[in-house]
Amino acid sequence: MSEIVKLRTRTEIDEEAAQWTWRMDSEESSAADQQAFEAWLRQDPRHRRAYEDLAKVWGGLDGLAEAKRDEKVATFTGPARHSGGQARRWWLGAAAATLIAAGSGMLWLRQGSESQTIATAVGQQRDVTLADGSVVALNTNTILETALTRESRHIYLRKGEAHFRVAHDRSRPFFVHAGDAVVRAVGTEFEVRVRADRHVDIMVNEGRVEVQAGADGSGPDARAASEHGTATLRALRAGEQLSTATPDYSVREVSPEQVSSQMAWREGAIIFDGQPLSEAVAEIERYTDARIIVSDPATAGLRVGGRFRTDDLQGFLEGLQSALPVDIRRGVDGVVYVDPRH
């Protein structure tokens, strides 16, 4: 396989986008600034996406000042001693920091509980520390919501994949509602992935979890059932994995090497070890906006192996072309075709 060249990270791009949002909103921005900004947008398609995402948050900042007091929405105001241009620069700096934080996932707080909605874009990974000290790592294109109260901690994984390092607190059980299951844990590390069919894959790398049934992994019925422990189906320990796609929720052991391979995304990598090309392509598509089509069934069944960067589609395609009898073709519609080599 060809060596993969590391691309610039989404975090770096987000920070640049926040700076440009700051500069272009300033009354002091010039024609030269506009030209430099447009040049920056053309450098990388991710620049425009990041800027547009942050611009939406920037526009939403105006609405924060009008939020009702009882909603306890966090706002930023400058010290009274700042005035004029200095006050504006302080505000823009605070807002730019807010934009970066919003890009990291925290969008709002609700009254009555410590709640967040956290999300990642396609190709993005984030680590977020929750109010209880638990750490959640979000993989690409993931959305989750939290509801932490004095009695319990509930996480709703709406889509995508996340790894949880749960802060130990016996008095506040920790639940992850995902797809067709609810996972209960206290002081442990595990990973949950919601598949397109709403089935769920669960892997434990430290401690123990209980997997419970949930009609859709959310809602008051699932929440009540999980809190009362009435729907426990399987218990998983470190080094075990379960998929709710299996008829009996069967548990299987996974080796340390398999655990490391499946969690490689936390290091910005994907590892293939003999998967069919069709599965490898489906996995790599999770990290890119590009659409990839394997045009031949026999080619789709070819086995692939290797380690690739999640942010380097071109490296993946070059690796395929150098190791397999395939050619890469890009259509006028932007679709990438993997064809058999003749």
ChimeraX attribute file (.defattr): number of C-alpha atoms within 10 A of each C-alpha:
attribute: neighborCount
match mode: 1-to-1
recipient: residues
	/A:1	16
	/A:2	16
	/A:3	12
	/A:4	17
	/A:5	12
	/A:6	13
	/A:7	10
	/A:8	10
	/A:9	13
	/A:10	19
	/A:11	16
	/A:12	9
	/A:13	18
	/A:14	23
	/A:15	20
	/A:16	17
	/A:17	28
	/A:18	25
	/A:19	18
	/A:20	22
	/A:21	21
	/A:22	22
	/A:23	19
	/A:24	14
	/A:25	12
	/A:26	14
	/A:27	9
	/A:28	9
	/A:29	12
	/A:30	12
	/A:31	8
	/A:32	9
	/A:33	14
	/A:34	14
	/A:35	11
	/A:36	13
	/A:37	16
	/A:38	12
	/A:39	11
	/A:40	16
	/A:41	18
	/A:42	12
	/A:43	10
	/A:44	11
	/A:45	10
	/A:46	15
	/A:47	18
	/A:48	17
	/A:49	16
	/A:50	21
	/A:51	21
	/A:52	14
	/A:53	18
	/A:54	24
	/A:55	19
	/A:56	11
	/A:57	18
	/A:58	21
	/A:59	10
	/A:60	11
	/A:61	16
	/A:62	11
	/A:63	10
	/A:64	13
	/A:65	14
	/A:66	10
	/A:67	13
	/A:68	9
	/A:69	10
	/A:70	9
	/A:71	12
	/A:72	13
	/A:73	16
	/A:74	12
	/A:75	14
	/A:76	12
	/A:77	11
	/A:78	13
	/A:79	10
	/A:80	7
	/A:81	7
	/A:82	13
	/A:83	12
	/A:84	7
	/A:85	12
	/A:86	11
	/A:87	16
	/A:88	15
	/A:89	17
	/A:90	16
	/A:91	18
	/A:92	20
	/A:93	15
	/A:94	15
	/A:95	21
	/A:96	22
	/A:97	16
	/A:98	21
	/A:99	28
	/A:100	20
	/A:101	14
	/A:102	18
	/A:103	24
	/A:104	20
	/A:105	21
	/A:106	19
	/A:107	17
	/A:108	15
	/A:109	17
	/A:110	14
	/A:111	11
	/A:112	12
	/A:113	13
	/A:114	17
	/A:115	22
	/A:116	20
	/A:117	17
	/A:118	22
	/A:119	26
	/A:120	19
	/A:121	22
	/A:122	16
	/A:123	21
	/A:124	21
	/A:125	26
	/A:126	21
	/A:127	16
	/A:128	16
	/A:129	11
	/A:130	17
	/A:131	12
	/A:132	15
	/A:133	12
	/A:134	17
	/A:135	17
	/A:136	20
	/A:137	17
	/A:138	28
	/A:139	27
	/A:140	22
	/A:141	18
	/A:142	23
	/A:143	20
	/A:144	23
	/A:145	18
	/A:146	21
	/A:147	18
	/A:148	20
	/A:149	14
	/A:150	9
	/A:151	9
	/A:152	15
	/A:153	20
	/A:154	24
	/A:155	21
	/A:156	20
	/A:157	26
	/A:158	20
	/A:159	19
	/A:160	22
	/A:161	24
	/A:162	23
	/A:163	22
	/A:164	21
	/A:165	20
	/A:166	21
	/A:167	18
	/A:168	16
	/A:169	13
	/A:170	11
	/A:171	10
	/A:172	17
	/A:173	18
	/A:174	26
	/A:175	25
	/A:176	25
	/A:177	27
	/A:178	30
	/A:179	27
	/A:180	20
	/A:181	29
	/A:182	30
	/A:183	26
	/A:184	23
	/A:185	24
	/A:186	20
	/A:187	18
	/A:188	21
	/A:189	22
	/A:190	25
	/A:191	20
	/A:192	24
	/A:193	23
	/A:194	23
	/A:195	17
	/A:196	10
	/A:197	9
	/A:198	18
	/A:199	18
	/A:200	23
	/A:201	19
	/A:202	23
	/A:203	27
	/A:204	24
	/A:205	22
	/A:206	16
	/A:207	16
	/A:208	19
	/A:209	24
	/A:210	19
	/A:211	23
	/A:212	23
	/A:213	21
	/A:214	22
	/A:215	13
	/A:216	17
	/A:217	26
	/A:218	21
	/A:219	12
	/A:220	9
	/A:221	13
	/A:222	20
	/A:223	18
	/A:224	11
	/A:225	16
	/A:226	28
	/A:227	16
	/A:228	9
	/A:229	12
	/A:230	11
	/A:231	17
	/A:232	18
	/A:233	13
	/A:234	16
	/A:235	15
	/A:236	24
	/A:237	18
	/A:238	19
	/A:239	19
	/A:240	20
	/A:241	22
	/A:242	22
	/A:243	21
	/A:244	21
	/A:245	15
	/A:246	11
	/A:247	7
	/A:248	11
	/A:249	14
	/A:250	13
	/A:251	18
	/A:252	12
	/A:253	16
	/A:254	16
	/A:255	10
	/A:256	12
	/A:257	9
	/A:258	14
	/A:259	18
	/A:260	14
	/A:261	16
	/A:262	16
	/A:263	19
	/A:264	17
	/A:265	19
	/A:266	18
	/A:267	10
	/A:268	18
	/A:269	16
	/A:270	21
	/A:271	21
	/A:272	18
	/A:273	13
	/A:274	12
	/A:275	15
	/A:276	16
	/A:277	23
	/A:278	18
	/A:279	15
	/A:280	20
	/A:281	19
	/A:282	13
	/A:283	14
	/A:284	21
	/A:285	17
	/A:286	17
	/A:287	22
	/A:288	19
	/A:289	9
	/A:290	13
	/A:291	15
	/A:292	21
	/A:293	16
	/A:294	19
	/A:295	12
	/A:296	12
	/A:297	11
	/A:298	10
	/A:299	19
	/A:300	19
	/A:301	14
	/A:302	14
	/A:303	16
	/A:304	19
	/A:305	17
	/A:306	14
	/A:307	18
	/A:308	25
	/A:309	23
	/A:310	28
	/A:311	24
	/A:312	20
	/A:313	17
	/A:314	12
	/A:315	19
	/A:316	22
	/A:317	18
	/A:318	17
	/A:319	20
	/A:320	21
	/A:321	19
	/A:322	12
	/A:323	12
	/A:324	17
	/A:325	14
	/A:326	18
	/A:327	16
	/A:328	17
	/A:329	14
	/A:330	11
	/A:331	9
	/A:332	7
	/A:333	7
	/A:334	11
	/A:335	13
	/A:336	17
	/A:337	18
	/A:338	24
	/A:339	18
	/A:340	18
	/A:341	11
	/A:342	6
